[in-house]
């Protein structure tokens, strides 16, 4: 049982499935059932997962809109001996999701932070892209407005494979901007809805992928993998 190995005053970072509910470790399930509190990006979303595995641990919302004001209170509760698990809607917390602030505050307060291994969307997308993955750079979401073009331009000479997260309503714009900055022949891969029913990966040049998604309305969550500069 996980209970015998946990320590009071510990923050656990627990990855959760990015789609398929079976993609969670036995250790994660045991730990979520054992801690005092689970911090969720969205309690409704996480509630489905917890109900599926019969976990009735108390939950509290912890997301980008309240993490700044809640971090001191949570750090204090951890210092007082609470065992708290942090999960996001999907994948590993703090990877383009809330979590970094609480981890940093906990470390500064001398609280033990333990991160479990588990799902994250960019790893399977990178591996199945067919592009070199021994060295890569994870860019996450590009800025929506200010600094977007300068960020893309700064990557035009990057030799490592690049990985981006993107939403369906910005995917076509991003593919066009990357085509303009990197050239139409740069190889890339777009994966969507990983581990879910409609999982799909399209590979080709940036220009080909831009053309494809102009004709096929993007739906779902996307991971875009782009080859580095030769």
C-alpha positions, 0 to 999 in steps of 0.5 A, spaced: 500 500 500 502 507 498 500 509 505 506 506 508 511 510 504 508 517 504 510 522 509 506 527 512 507 534 509 508 532 502 506 534 495 505 529 490 505 531 483 500 525 480 499 525 472 492 522 470 490 519 463 490 524 457 484 520 454 484 513 455 482 512 463 486 505 463 492 509 462 494 511 470 499 507 474 497 502 480 501 507 484 497 513 482 490 510 484 493 508 491 496 514 492 490 519 490 485 514 495 490 515 501 492 523 501 488 528 505 486 532 499 486 532 491 487 539 488 484 539 481 484 543 475 477 542 474 473 538 479 468 536 475 473 533 470 477 530 475 471 527 478 469 522 473 476 519 473 476 519 481 469 516 481 471 511 475 476 508 480 472 509 487 476 514 490 472 519 494 478 523 497 476 530 498 478 535 492 479 542 491 479 546 485 486 549 483 487 552 476 490 558 473 485 563 475 486 562 483 493 558 484 496 565 485 492 567 491 491 560 494 499 558 493 501 561 500 495 557 504 496 551 501 504 551 502 501 553 510 497 546 510 503 542 507 507 545 512 502 543 518 502 536 515 497 535 510 499 530 504 496 533 498 496 530 491 496 535 485 493 533 478 491 536 472 485 535 467 490 531 463 497 529 463 502 531 468 501 537 472 506 543 471 507 541 463 503 547 460 498 546 466 498 549 473 503 546 478 509 550 478 508 555 483 506 550 488 512 546 487 516 552 487 513 555 494 513 548 497 521 547 495 522 554 498 518 552 505 522 545 505 516 541 503 518 534 500 515 534 493 514 527 489 513 527 482 510 520 479 511 518 472 506 517 467 502 520 461 504 526 458 501 528 451 508 530 447 512 524 448 507 519 444 506 525 439 514 526 438 516 518 438 510 517 433 512 523 428 518 519 425 522 525 426 529 525 430 527 525 438 534 524 441 534 531 442 528 536 442 525 542 445 518 543 448 515 549 446 508 548 449 503 553 447 506 559 443 504 566 445 497 568 443 498 575 441 504 579 443 511 576 442 508 570 438 511 572 431 518 574 435 518 567 438 517 563 432 522 567 428 527 565 434 526 558 432 527 559 425 535 556 426 533 551 431 536 545 429 533 540 434 526 537 433 520 542 436 514 540 440 508 545 440 501 544 443 496 548 439 488 548 440 483 547 434 482 554 433 489 556 432 492 550 428 491 553 421 494 560 423 500 556 427 501 552 421 501 558 416 506 562 420 511 556 421 511 555 414 512 562 412 518 562 418 521 555 417 519 554 409 514 550 406 518 544 405 520 543 413 517 536 415 512 536 421 507 531 424 500 533 427 497 528 432 490 530 435 486 526 441 492 522 443 489 515 446 482 517 444 477 514 439 478 519 434 486 519 435 490 521 428 497 523 426 498 526 420 505 527 417 508 531 411 511 538 410 508 544 413 505 546 407 502 540 406 499 540 413 497 547 412 493 545 406 490 539 409 487 542 415 484 548 411 480 542 408 479 538 414 476 542 420 481 541 426 477 538 432 480 536 438 487 537 442 493 538 438 501 536 438 505 539 433 512 536 432 516 540 427 523 538 424 529 542 426 533 546 421 538 541 417 
